[in-house]
Amino acid sequence: MPADQNAASNELAIKSMVLSIQPPDTELRASMLQQLGPGGYCLAGNKHKWNVSLGKTNFDTIGIPFHVCIAGASQTCGLHKKPLRSRPSDEALLQLYRWLSELNPPPYKKSVNRASAIKLREQMRNRLDETVSTPSSQSTVAIPRTPSTARIGQGSSPAKSSQGSSAAKSSQGSSVGRPRNETVRVPVLVYMANGVEPVQLTVEGIVRDTLVEVVFKQADAWARLGLDPSSRDNTVDFHRWNWMLGEWSYYPRPHTVQFILPKETLLYREASVTRPWKLDHYTTELLPREFYDRLLALVESVGMDDLPAPLPSVAGPSSMLGYSTPSSSKPTPSKLAPLPFILAGKPQTPTKRAAEGRYASSSSAKRYKTEDSSQIGKRLAPPVLERRGTGKAPPPDAEIIELSDDEVDLDPKLKGHSDRKGKGKATDLDMSED
C-alpha cells in the first residue's frame, strides 16, 4: 500500500473512532446554543458551529468537541476553540484511548502519539478508580466522580455526594435495579448529491455480545440531513453499500434493525445519487482493520486450494446459483436418468406392447431384473421406457437379460400374432380356441 494511502487509511480509522463515542448531534447542538445569545449569535454577532478534535495539532484534546466562531472578516468571540459543555463520558474517552493505544500503525504514524494515548488511558483509568464510596449496612455503593469534580479536585463530602446522586436519579426517574445496555456511536457516511463529499454523522447503537445493533433512521441523523423523521414523504430514499456484494443494496431499509461489526462504518446514498464522490476510497475503509487481518490469516492458514467447492444445484444447472462447476465434476442429479418404474401384478400383454410400438420383436425382447427380493420367482413385465433417441439410461443397478423365443410367455389366444415394428397394429389375430 502506498505511503499516502496508508496515511489516509490511518486518519480515517482515527476519525471513525472519535465519532463513534460522541454524544448525539442534537445534544451537542443544544449545548452550543446554551452558551450563545438570542438567535444563536455570540457576543461578536457571529454564528457558531462545533468541531470535534481529531488530535492532529494537540493530541491531548482528541475526542473533545469545540466551539468554532464563524467570524469571516470580523473578530472571533471568547468562545472560539473552547470546549462545549456537552462532551463524551469518561468511560467513552477511556475506550477511545484504548483503541488509539492499540492502533497499528500508531496514530498519524507517530510513536509519540501512541505514548500520549497510553498516558491519557492511564490518567482516565485512575480518575475512574477514584470513586466516592457511601457506607451501608449491607453493601458499599461506588459512585464515580463526575468530570467537573475530578477536574477541579475539590469534591463534596461522601454523604452530600450520595444524597445528590440519589436526588438526581429520583428526579430523572431512572431504574435502579437493571442496568442499561451499553451503547456506542456508529459512524455513518451519506451521499446526498452527485460529486459531493458524503455527510458525516453518527447514530446510536446497542452492544449485543460481539455485534452492534443499529437503526439508520434516527431523529438526530435525519435532522443532520435536513429531513423530518416523522414526515410521510416517500420521495427521499436511501440505499446502503453492501460490502459483501460490492454494490448498492435496497436492503436493509433505513428503519429496520441491522447488526454490524464493532467500529464498522455504514455507507448510504440517496436514491437519486448516481456519481458518489471518491466511492472507491470510502468503500475500502468501512470495516475495521482487524477484520481484514483475521480474514487474511484464515485464508493463509487454510490455503486457497483447500477451500471447499460450492455444492452443485439439485434443481438445475449450477449457473443458476451464480457459480460454475469444473467440467470434470460428477454429473448433477438432474442429469441422471430417473429410476425405472417396475410394474408389479398382472403383466402387460403383447397386444399392448405391439400397439405401443416401443419394443422390438419377441426374439429380442428385454426386461429388467432388479435386486428386489420380493419379486424373485415372479414374471415381471418390462418397464415403460422412453422413446428411442431421448438419451435416457437405465439405472446402474439394473441387469439386462436377453430372452429367447421359447422363454417369452405369450397368451394362447395370441399365438397367431405376428409382431410388427413401428406403429403397426396387430390385425391378423387367430381368435379360435384350440
C-alpha positions in Angstrom: 0.0 0.0 0.0 1.5 3.4 -0.9 2.5 5.7 1.9 -0.1 8.4 1.2 -2.9 5.8 1.0 -1.7 4.2 4.2 -1.7 7.6 6.0 -5.2 8.3 4.7 -6.4 4.9 6.0 -4.9 5.6 9.4 -6.5 9.0 9.6 -9.9 7.7 8.6 -9.7 5.0 11.2 -9.0 7.6 13.9 -11.9 9.7 12.7 -14.3 6.7 12.9 -13.1 6.0 16.4 -13.6 9.6 17.5 -17.1 10.0 16.0 -18.2 6.7 17.5 -18.0 7.9 21.1 -19.6 11.4 20.5 -23.0 12.3 22.1 -26.0 12.7 19.7 -25.8 15.7 17.4 -28.9 17.1 18.9 -27.3 17.2 22.4 -24.1 18.9 21.1 -26.2 21.5 19.2 -28.3 22.2 22.3 -25.1 22.6 24.4 -23.6 25.0 21.9 -26.8 27.2 21.7 -27.0 27.4 25.5 -23.8 29.4 25.5 -24.9 31.8 22.8 -27.2 34.7 22.7 -30.7 35.1 21.1 -30.9 33.7 17.6 -27.8 31.6 18.1 -25.4 34.6 17.8 -22.4 35.1 20.1 -21.4 38.5 21.6 -19.4 39.3 18.5 -22.5 38.9 16.4 -21.4 35.7 14.7 -22.9 32.3 14.2 -21.3 29.2 15.7 -20.7 25.6 14.8 -18.8 22.8 16.6 -15.9 20.6 15.5 -14.6 17.5 17.2 -10.8 17.5 17.8 -9.0 14.7 15.9 -5.7 15.3 17.8 -3.7 16.5 14.8 -2.5 19.7 16.4 -2.9 18.8 20.1 -3.2 15.1 20.7 -4.3 15.6 24.3 -7.6 17.2 23.1 -8.6 14.3 20.8 -12.3 13.4 21.1 -13.4 16.7 22.7 -16.0 18.9 20.8 -15.0 22.6 20.5 -16.8 25.9 19.6 -16.0 27.4 16.2 -16.9 31.1 15.8 -17.7 31.7 12.1 -16.2 35.2 12.1 -15.5 35.9 8.5 -13.8 39.3 8.3 -14.8 40.2 11.9 -13.1 39.2 15.1 -13.9 35.9 16.9 -15.5 35.8 20.3 -14.2 34.4 23.5 -15.8 31.0 23.0 -13.8 30.3 19.9 -11.9 27.0 20.3 -13.4 26.5 23.7 -14.8 23.0 24.7 -18.5 22.5 24.7 -20.3 21.8 27.9 -21.5 18.5 26.5 -18.8 16.0 25.8 -18.2 12.3 25.8 -18.3 10.5 29.1 -15.2 9.4 30.9 -16.0 5.8 30.1 -16.3 6.6 26.4 -13.0 8.5 26.4 -11.3 5.6 28.1 -12.4 3.3 25.4 -11.1 5.8 22.8 -7.7 6.0 24.4 -7.6 2.1 24.5 -8.3 2.0 20.8 -5.7 4.6 20.0 -3.0 2.9 22.1 -3.6 -0.4 20.3 -3.7 1.2 16.8 -1.1 -0.2 14.4 0.5 1.8 12.9 0.3 4.4 15.7 -2.0 7.4 15.4 -0.8 9.5 12.4 2.2 7.2 12.2 3.9 8.9 15.2 5.2 6.9 18.1 4.8 10.0 20.4 1.0 9.9 19.7 0.9 6.3 20.9 2.8 7.3 24.1 0.3 10.1 24.6 -2.6 7.7 24.1 -1.2 5.4 26.8 -0.7 8.3 29.1 -4.3 9.5 28.6 -5.6 6.0 29.1 -3.9 5.5 32.4 -4.9 9.0 33.7 -8.5 8.3 32.8 -8.4 4.9 34.4 -7.0 6.4 37.6 -9.7 9.1 37.5 -12.5 6.4 37.3 -10.9 4.4 40.0 -11.1 7.3 42.4 -14.7 6.8 43.5 -16.6 8.1 46.4 -17.9 5.2 48.5 -21.0 5.5 50.6 -21.1 3.3 53.8 -24.1 0.9 54.0 -25.2 -1.7 56.4 -25.2 -4.4 53.7 -23.0 -3.3 50.9 -20.9 -0.4 49.6 -22.1 1.5 46.6 -19.3 3.1 44.5 -20.4 6.3 42.8 -18.0 7.6 40.0 -16.8 11.1 40.4 -18.2 13.5 37.9 -15.8 15.0 35.3 -16.2 18.5 36.7 -15.4 17.4 40.3 -12.5 15.4 39.0 -11.0 18.3 37.1 -11.5 20.8 40.0 -10.2 18.3 42.6 -12.5 19.6 45.3 -15.4 17.2 45.7 -18.1 17.4 48.4 -18.3 15.1 51.3 -19.3 11.5 50.8 -22.7 12.0 52.4 -23.6 15.0 50.3 -22.4 13.3 47.2 -24.6 10.3 47.9 -27.6 12.5 48.5 -27.0 14.4 45.3 -26.7 11.2 43.3 -29.9 9.8 44.8 -31.8 13.0 44.1 -30.6 13.1 40.5 -31.7 9.5 40.0 -35.1 10.1 41.5 -35.6 13.3 39.5 -34.8 11.6 36.2 -36.9 8.6 37.1 -34.3 6.0 36.0 -34.4 2.4 37.2 -32.0 1.4 39.9 -32.2 -2.4 39.6 -31.5 -3.3 36.0 -28.5 -1.6 34.2 -29.0 -0.1 30.8 -27.4 -1.8 27.8 -24.1 -0.5 26.7 -24.4 2.0 23.8 -21.9 3.2 21.2 -21.9 5.8 18.5 -21.8 4.3 15.0 -20.2 6.5 12.2 -22.3 6.9 9.1 -21.4 8.4 5.7 -24.3 9.6 3.5 -24.1 10.7 -0.1 -26.8 13.4 -0.6 -25.7 14.8 -4.0 -23.5 13.8 -7.1 -19.9 14.7 -6.9 -20.1 16.0 -3.3 -18.3 14.6 -0.2 -20.6 12.4 1.9 -22.2 13.9 5.0 -20.5 12.5 8.2 -22.7 11.8 11.2 -23.2 9.3 14.0 -26.1 7.2 15.2 -26.6 5.4 18.4 -26.1 1.6 18.5 -26.6 -1.0 21.3 -23.9 -3.6 22.0 -25.2 -7.1 21.5 -22.5 -9.6 22.5 -19.9 -9.3 19.8 -22.1 -7.2 17.4 -23.7 -3.8 17.4 -27.5 -3.4 16.9 -28.2 -0.2 15.0 -31.0 1.6 13.0 -30.0 4.2 10.5 -33.3 6.2 10.7 -32.9 8.2 13.9 -34.1 11.6 14.8 -30.6 13.2 15.2 -29.4 11.7 11.9 -32.4 12.8 10.0 -32.1 16.3 11.5 -28.4 16.5 10.4 -29.5 15.5 6.8 -32.2 18.2 6.9 -35.1 15.7 6.9 -38.1 15.2 9.2 -38.2 11.7 10.6 -42.0 12.0 11.3 -42.8 13.0 7.7 -44.5 10.5 5.4 -42.9 12.0 2.3 -41.6 9.0 0.3 -39.7 11.0 -2.3 -36.4 10.6 -0.3 -35.0 7.1 -0.1 -31.6 5.6 0.7 -29.6 2.6 -0.4 -26.8 1.0 1.7 -23.5 -0.2 0.4 -23.2 -3.9 0.8 -19.5 -4.7 1.3 -20.2 -8.5 0.8 -21.7 -7.9 -2.7 -19.6 -4.9 -3.5 -22.7 -2.9 -4.7 -25.5 -0.8 -3.5 -28.5 -2.6 -2.0 -32.1 -1.6 -1.4 -32.0 -3.7 1.9 -31.8 -3.4 4.8 -34.2 -0.5 4.9 -33.3 2.6 6.9 -35.9 1.9 9.5 -35.1 -1.7 10.1 -32.7 -3.2 12.7 -29.4 -4.5 11.5 -26.4 -6.0 13.2 -22.9 -4.8 12.2 -19.3 -5.3 13.4 -17.9 -3.1 16.2 -16.2 0.0 14.7 -17.8 -0.7 11.3 -18.9 2.4 9.3 -22.2 2.5 7.4 -22.3 4.0 3.9 -25.5 5.2 2.4 -26.5 7.1 -0.7 -29.7 9.0 -1.6 -31.5 7.0 -4.3 -31.0 9.8 -6.9 -27.2 9.9 -6.4 -25.5 8.2 -9.4 -21.9 9.6 -9.1 -20.8 9.2 -5.5 -17.6 11.2 -4.7 -14.5 9.0 -4.3 -16.5 5.9 -3.7 -13.5 3.6 -4.0 -11.8 5.4 -1.2 -14.6 5.1 1.3 -15.7 1.5 0.5 -12.2 0.2 1.4 -12.4 1.7 4.8 -15.8 0.6 6.1 -14.7 -2.4 8.1 -12.2 -2.3 11.0 -8.7 -3.2 10.1 -8.6 -6.2 12.5 -11.4 -7.8 10.5 -9.2 -7.9 7.4 -6.3 -9.2 9.4 -8.3 -12.1 10.7 -9.7 -12.9 7.3 -6.2 -12.8 5.7 -4.8 -15.1 8.5 -7.7 -17.5 7.9 -7.0 -17.7 4.1 -3.3 -18.2 4.7 -3.8 -20.9 7.3 -6.3 -22.8 5.2 -4.9 -22.2 1.7 -6.8 -21.4 -1.4 -6.6 -25.0 -2.7 -8.2 -26.3 0.5 -11.2 -24.1 0.3 -14.5 -26.1 -0.1 -16.0 -26.1 -3.6 -19.6 -24.9 -3.9 -22.2 -27.6 -3.9 -24.0 -28.3 -7.3 -27.6 -27.3 -7.7 -30.1 -30.1 -7.5 -32.9 -28.2 -9.2 -30.9 -27.3 -12.3 -27.5 -26.2 -13.6 -25.1 -24.6 -11.2 -25.1 -21.4 -13.2 -28.5 -20.6 -11.5 -26.7 -20.1 -8.2 -24.1 -17.7 -9.7 -21.1 -20.1 -10.0 -19.9 -22.8 -12.4 -18.5 -26.2 -11.5 -15.5 -27.7 -13.3 -16.1 -29.9 -16.3 -14.5 -32.9 -14.5 -17.0 -32.9 -11.7 -19.6 -35.6 -11.3 -23.0 -35.0 -13.0 -25.7 -33.4 -11.0 -28.7 -35.5 -10.0 -30.8 -33.6 -12.5 -28.6 -35.1 -15.4 -29.1 -38.7 -14.2 -31.8 -40.8 -15.7 -34.8 -41.3 -13.4 -35.3 -44.6 -11.7 -37.4 -47.1 -13.8 -40.9 -47.8 -12.8 -41.3 -51.6 -12.3 -44.9 -52.7 -12.8 -46.0 -55.3 -10.2 -49.0 -57.5 -10.5 -50.6 -58.5 -13.9 -48.0 -58.2 -16.7 -48.8 -56.3 -19.8 -50.0 -58.3 -22.8 -48.0 -58.5 -26.0 -51.1 -56.8 -27.7 -50.5 -53.6 -25.7 -46.8 -53.9 -26.3 -47.2 -54.2 -30.1 -49.8 -51.4 -30.2 -47.5 -49.0 -28.4 -44.6 -49.9 -30.8 -42.0 -49.5 -28.1 -40.4 -52.9 -28.2 -38.6 -55.0 -30.7 -39.7 -58.4 -31.9 -40.1 -61.3 -29.4 -36.8 -62.7 -30.4 -35.1 -59.6 -28.9 -37.5 -58.9 -26.0 -35.8 -57.5 -23.0 -36.7 -56.9 -19.4 -35.0 -55.7 -16.2 -34.0 -57.8 -13.3 -33.9 -55.8 -10.1 -32.5 -56.6 -6.7 -35.9 -56.6 -5.0 -36.1 -59.9 -3.2 -39.9 -59.7 -3.1 -40.1 -60.0 -6.9 -38.0 -63.2 -7.1 -39.8 -66.0 -8.8 -42.5 -63.7 -10.3 -42.8 -62.9 -14.0 -42.4 -59.2 -14.3 -43.4 -57.0 -17.2 -40.7 -54.9 -18.7 -40.6 -51.2 -17.5 -42.1 -48.5 -19.5 -39.1 -46.9 -21.2 -38.9 -43.6 -23.0 -38.9 -43.3 -26.8 -35.7 -44.1 -28.6 -33.3 -41.3 -29.1 -34.1 -39.5 -25.8 -30.8 -40.4 -24.2 -32.3 -41.9 -21.1 -30.1 -44.5 -19.5 -31.2 -47.5 -17.3 -30.4 -47.4 -13.6 -26.9 -48.5 -12.6 -28.2 -51.5 -10.5 -30.4 -52.9 -13.3 -29.3 -56.1 -15.1 -30.4 -56.6 -18.7 -31.4 -60.2 -19.6 -31.9 -61.5 -23.1 -35.0 -63.7 -23.6 -35.3 -66.2 -26.3 -38.5 -67.0 -28.2 -39.2 -70.1 -26.1 -39.0 -68.1 -22.9 -41.5 -65.4 -24.0 -44.8 -66.3 -22.3 -47.5 -65.4 -24.8 -51.2 -65.6 -24.4 -52.5 -68.7 -26.1 -55.1 -66.6 -27.9 -52.3 -64.5 -29.5 -50.1 -67.3 -30.9 -51.1 -66.3 -34.4 -50.0 -62.8 -33.8 -47.1 -61.5 -35.9 -45.0 -58.9 -34.3 -44.6 -55.7 -36.2 -42.2 -52.9 -35.6 -43.0 -49.2 -35.5 -46.6 -48.1 -35.2 -48.3 -51.0 -37.0 -51.4 -52.6 -35.4 -52.0 -56.3 -34.8 -54.8 -57.3 -37.2 -54.1 -61.0 -38.0 -55.2 -62.5 -34.7 -56.3 -66.1 -34.5 -59.3 -65.9 -32.1 -60.2 -69.6 -32.4 -59.8 -71.8 -29.4 -57.7 -74.9 -29.6 
